[in-house]
Amino acid sequence: MGKKEKKVKSPESVGFKEIFGATALSTNNGLAAIFMSTMFMVYMTDYAGLGEWGATLATALLLGARFIDAFDDPIQGAIMDSAKITKHGKYKPFFMLSILMTGIGTIALYSLPDAITKTPWLVTVWVIFFYFVYDIGTSFYNQNLLFRTMTSDPEERSKLLVGPRLWVMVLGMFGSGMTAIVVSIQAATGSYKTAYMILALVAMGISCIVSILGWLMVKEKHVVEQDEDEKVRFSDIFELLKKNKAILVNFFKDLFSGFIWTFLFAAPTYYVKYAYCTDLTTGVVDYAKLGSMSIIVSLMMLFPLLIGTIVATPILKAFKGDFIKMQRFDFAMQGLGGLFMFICQCLGVLQKNPVLFFISMFIMATFIGIDFIPGSNIGMEIMDYTIYKTGKDRSALTSALGGFLMKAQSALSSALVGGILMAIGYRVDSVTGDYIGDLANMPTLLTGMVFVIGLLPAIMALCSILVSLKYPIDQEERKKIQEYIAEHQSKKVEE
């Protein structure tokens, strides 16, 4: 018998080093997001020593920054696309900048000097400046830009995506215990303000080191050679939309599919509170029951996404690497989950059986989690397709369109829920938390919430499937894209 031929490793394969590096790289950005999303408002209002001004400043900053951020993403995208290719690559240097800016901005925001806390305008300058240092830093962290250049193989790109996704979820669990850590530090220092500063300094300091180690372990390979005299212009956006049908189809697909997640988690707390935890003859809320139900709602935002991310890669293999078909399947399942919930509400059984409500949420959230892998792969493929169709690397600019859409969707879903609440004259006792509005409007409120959580996502899923049928890239076109990028990649990147 002859010797078995040794299997040759594909040059597009990613190994443990690259996967571990990509995962470690996400630490700083993921932990900073937890500090800013779950703790910043409480810190500013209760512990920064700013009094009433803390609440005003934090609210105005968070709202204003989100609005500005949605529009400055294309600017940062143009800056990244305009960058010269170095021995480290084209986009990788921006990840180092992201680590430093995000770390410095977060630590500074939780380290307000006592000397300025009594002077509102000085506090305002400090907070706005370092918030935008943090915010610009997070915008420079766009992992799909890096993963696209590390390998051209969709299955290998999927391997790079799973680790950071799971690791950020683990960091989220750590974030839920940060309050307990602050209390422990306060017991030793005697100051909550000092406790927050120490926690931010230590946690973000460690995360910066871990992310830098990850940065050293990843390498860009597929960086396309560009004409250095050619500037990135905003008119390039219109060229992208004109020449790249894939980006246009994906934009409208995401326009619908992005609402599935935001609608699903825009209103479940209201439904759970009034369908299962409130006496609808008096408006009195059972807060012990609400606490338990709220934990389940929170778990629906974590564990289904975790499960979905883990099983996504095997499912992609079942679809033979065709992530467009896989994504349509994901949308169909998300839509069926939402439709099932709405039908149960119309039949009058959802309000009587919370198990049906949570099963529907679990189905939808799981397939949203599964969709992360094909969705990210499609995003990277469209970056490749832009290069193939225009001869220009406009990957960051391409990605910026999706970022703008996501932020707009989040704001719109919250506004829709607010509109329903205003329409029924929603009123709650601020002391007891009990409902003091017209209880006759409760059926309208509950049906309205399930309309948002269930039926609208089902409609959005159907629209997403129909739009995705126009996606122009097939397996043959995919091969041409990879060949073009291989022929035109830069020799400047360090081997």
Secondary structure, DSSP 8 states (H G I E B T S, - for coil): ----------TT---HHHHHHHHHHTHHHHHHHHIIIIIHHHIIIIISS-THHHHHHHHHHHHHHHHHHHHHHHHHHHHHHH---BTTBSSHHHHHHHHHHHHHHHHHHT---TTTTT-HHHHHHHHHHHHHHHHHHHHT--HHHHHHHH-S-HHHHHHHHHHHHHHHHHHHHHHHTHHHHHHHHHHHHS-HHHHHHHHHHHHHHHHHHHHHHHHHH------B---TT----THHHHHHHHH-HHHHHHHHHHHHHHHHHHHHTTSHHHHHHHHHSB-TTT--B-HHHHHHHHHHHHHHTTHHHHHHHHHHHHHHHHTTT-HHHHHHHHHHHHHHHHHHHHHHHHTT-TTT-HHHHHHHHHHHHHHHHHHHHHHHHHHHHHHHHHHHHHSS--HHHHHHHHHHHHHHHHHHHHHHHHHHHHHTT--B-TTT--B-S-GGGHHHHHHHHHIIIIIHHHHHHHHHHHHHTT----HHHHHHHHHHHHHHB-S-S--
